[in-house]
Amino acid sequence: MIPFLDLKKVNEKYEQDIRHAVNRVIDSGWYLLGAEVEAFESEFSKYIGVNHTIGVASGLDALRVILKAYIEIGELQEGDEVIVPGHTFIASILAIMDVGLKPVLAEPDPDTYNMDPDRIEDHITERTGAIMIVHLYGQNAYSDTIRKLCKKYDLKLIEDAAQAHGAFYQEKRIGSLGDAAAFSFYPGKNLGALGGAGAICTDDEPLANVCRALGNYGSEKKYHNKYQGYNSRLDEIQAAILRVKLKGLDDDNQRRRVVADFYLNNIENPKITLPKLSNSATNSKDHVWHLFVIRCEERARLIQYLDKHGIGTLIHYPVPPNRQEGYKSLHSYKLPLTEFLHEKVLSLPISPVISRSEIEKVVQVINNFQ
Ligand SMILES: *Cc1c(COP(=O)(O)O)cnc(C)c1O
């Protein structure tokens, strides 16, 4: 059996160090907003190449807090529009709606699965306040076209970096490309905690200060609430664990690239469409392969066939945001490309610890699919 993802195995090489880190927190007697979070924030800032990191409780919260901070500062007004890919995990869109902003869904480039930069400008109106790019499946979504649009229309650029820890655009890490970025450290992400966790990265100091306050009940000073904030903190135990795993992130990502290259070079079946690097990709580091997503016209049959051969797969994602039950206000959207992708995509097993014989088997089984 080749599981879609074996998280226990992913964390095995860190196990000793994780136990030491957790013990350190237990011994310290300090569980929130302490030395581990401070150290992780500074180490992550250095890694990403930004001046400020603010730990929060999840990736969704990182997005919410950024948007809410822009509203508090007056850079965004309630009801302003945020252009966001229609083909994304629901959190990107929920964060926008949750703070009283309006998501405007844009279509993807079906080759890269990321928002098509050439389809963004059509959506810009008087009310557009920001563009949220999502580096989907681990591939950079930023481009010169997007930078120019933000400049031309004076828009904030927010990165949903929840799937692309460590990826690059040219010489810069994703998370340092826009005005602010949100990371998730959900256990299955490329940098995963052993529970919920997230972070905000930015070079904007006033924004960073508001975000920090918002994550802690809107207070800069204990029991003085400057804003109506959230209770969203990265806890000390998760921060201590993330410090351990951050040291291995580049190595883990490189292992993912080796798996992806093997799939790309060896899967050969006319029924399967392989993922592509974007045109703006300057080298293989633009992609950290959070997911390896193929397409197939006969997806249901392929899933069954792979399952029969002991290969686990998942769909990211089976229902597009504009068809979700809880999102009726988005139902009027017609997004043919987004909906097409949701019907055809399938994620193959990929991780830093999947073995050579396992990926050889995946290739062989897929190549025999008729
Ligand atoms: C995982 C994810 C999030 C949300 O992260 P949580 O930590 O689960 O809240 C947001 N956006 C994208 C694209 C994600 O994949």
The ligand as a Gaussian input file, in Angstrom:
#p B3LYP/6-31G(d) Opt

LIG

0 1
 C       -4.087000      25.150000       3.995000
 C       -4.463000      26.383000       3.277000
 C       -4.967000      27.518000       3.933000
 C       -5.427000      27.524000       5.352000
 O       -4.565000      27.050000       6.275000
 P       -5.120000      26.515000       7.710000
 O       -3.877000      26.502000       8.525000
 O       -5.711000      25.186000       7.462000
 O       -6.112000      27.511000       8.195000
 C       -5.166000      28.664000       3.201000
 N       -4.919000      28.704000       1.884000
 C       -4.469000      27.635000       1.208000
 C       -4.205000      27.766000      -0.243000
 C       -4.243000      26.432000       1.875000
 O       -3.812000      25.370000       1.190000

